[in-house]
Amino acid sequence: MKRPILQGARDWVSRMAGKGAALWRRFDAYPLLQFLFLALLINLTVEVLSRHSLLGALGYLFTSPLYFLFSTLIILATLSFSLLFRKRTFFLCFVCLVWLGLGIANCIILTFRTIPLGASDFALLSSVFSVFSAYLNPVQMVLIVMMFLAAFAFLILLWRVSHRRAVRYPSALLTVCLLCAAVYGTTSALQSTPASSSAYLNISAAYENFGFVYCFSNSVVDRGIQEPEDYSREAVDQVLSTIAPQEEESEEEELPNVIFVQLESFFDVNRLKGVTFSENPLPTLTALREEYAHGLLEVPFLGSGTANTEFEVLTGMSLDYFGSCEYPYMTILQDVACETIATNLSQMGLDTHAIHNNTATFYQRDTVYGALGLRTFTTLEYMNNVEYTPLGWAKDSALVTPIVDALDSGPQRDFVFTVSVQPHGKYPTTPPADGADSPIIAEGCETPEAKTAMEYYVAQLRETDAFVAELIEVLSQREEDTVVVFYGDHLPELNVRTEDLSVGSCYQTEYVIWSNFPLPAEERDLSTYQLSAYVLDLIGVHTGVINQLHQHYDYPPESPEHDDAYQSALRLLSYDMLYGERYFCSGGTPYVITPVQLGVKAITVTGTEESVDGLLVHGENFTPFSRVVLGDHRSECTFLSPQCILMSWDQVPDEENLLLSVCQLSKSGTEVLSTSNTISFSYDPQFWT
């Protein structure tokens, strides 16, 4: 009985395949109709992947039909390029796979962050590989690799079997040009509408309202700050004359140390409506707000975008005027330096440092910080005694020693920009395998999975709060005047919406300014691009044109008209500094990109010692990421202490009179970050034979 059923199934599949092939051959005679059908199908599929829901995709189709059709037009235009190739079927399928691959990538990304896929994400690929394990388990990574291999094998097979066609180049070129012109014209028309022009202030909402294809395509071409209509030397001079200090500043006393601590995914969970905790996860923050200046801080993104919060705080520039989904760290700052709080304080005699308990190369901070006026950069690879969370992120307690080392690095006062990482997601949704109870119990979460994720998050948040307390305790015992700004970079990836909060929006974290000397203790809500100017104002620093602009207009501006002038001037100066003629400094180059010294303490080699276990290398400031370089050979080592690492004898080349040094490897183990001094090495063969 089974055989006839199976045979009938095979016959039905064969008939359907034959009908499908016949229909496809009919489509071949009308390529534009064929392309339109594929474009509609791909667009709907990508939206299903983006929204994780067929109903959500259909809802988008019926509520935003204009943008759905325009997204289809974009896909149609890309498919039309296959008309220019003799192996049309191959190139047609290749373009289809690219769009489907982008949809799948966006679907995966949206499972562990709230910001959809943008073109800038591809510039981060080299950095992201090192943290894949925090988001994907081994099975998921294997499946992704298998998908890539399957797609690659399919394309190879298709190239071999696809037949060549005659190409009518005049009509093909005309079709491609007309479709591209239609895309360009429609884009210009849509971007001029009020709804579209303001949409990218909320990236997630823009993708939700306008669709993945339109928004992703926009992120490919939308880069930097568009030139303001009134951009000219006269316009810049007018702004500069308006914001220039009206009085000569009196001689100031020595400035304090200035420390900014950007806390990963940090916000006051007590703002959550309907969720209670067995104890306050943030006792330190709660106490600080009672005594020191504080307020809500509006950040550019929700759930991710750490580097862009950094950018706004350091530069005082607003990301509202940059391209959609753009990371300036990966674009303009690769080639151009600009004014920052670090450059302003450096001009006042402070040394400048950055500290981050994650890998140096993430977001290319190891080079970008040189464009932001930071002289040294101490990263995870230059730290010792680091503890890790169950997800593999370094705990924030490791930051205290590097901050103190930066303050002790010279006789001058210091600016220290610190970025933490401990409460980073993706948060687990299943209880720990060992059955251990969470140190803080959360009640009121919608699901058991949400409760598990929340309890993991607040447990890490509590330890970050303890780090804040420890740092304040250490700094309180120092004699130098010091001001520390603590603030969150964005809300965590816990699906928190504005309606879930009793105070503020889901784009607002908190900040508090601690000092060991008297400062005004007011409550004031700010945007991240205003924070550094506000702090400099408190300590009497009024240098730098962007800084003066913010301080002139106050925070926030007193009226809508005042705010319009403020934002217009900020955009004008930001464009002039990064993309324009630099009229603000008469066309000169006041800011230059300088090499960043990795590690505030130099790693040095002082000598070697032969032992039965191997070659002992002595020196200073070694870490678990230190490796011995002997001649042209880099060896694996055993970290014994900051003064000693061990290289086994089987790693020693059988050569004499070699040069020996110690290098620091990146967390991924693929890049050499820095290399120590070099000494001569010659082993005694009689010792180990």
Helices and strands as residue ranges (DSSP letters): H 2-28, H 31-51, H 54-63, H 65-80, G 81-84, H 88-109, G 119-124, H 125-128, G 129-134, H 138-161, H 169-191, H 194-197, G 199-201, H 203-210, H 212-221, H 233-243, E 257-263, G 269-271, E 276-277, H 283-291, E 293-298, H 306-315, G 319-321, G 328-330, G 332-334, H 341-347, E 351-356, G 362-364, H 365-368, G 369-371, E 376-378, G 380-382, G 396-399, H 400-407, E 414-419, E 442-443, H 448-476, E 482-488, G 498-500, E 508-515, E 526-527, H 528-538, H 545-553, H 560-578, G 583-585, E 597-598, E 604-610, E 615-620, E 626-630, E 633-634, E 638-641, E 644-647, G 649-651, E 658-665, E 672-675, E 679-681, H 685-688
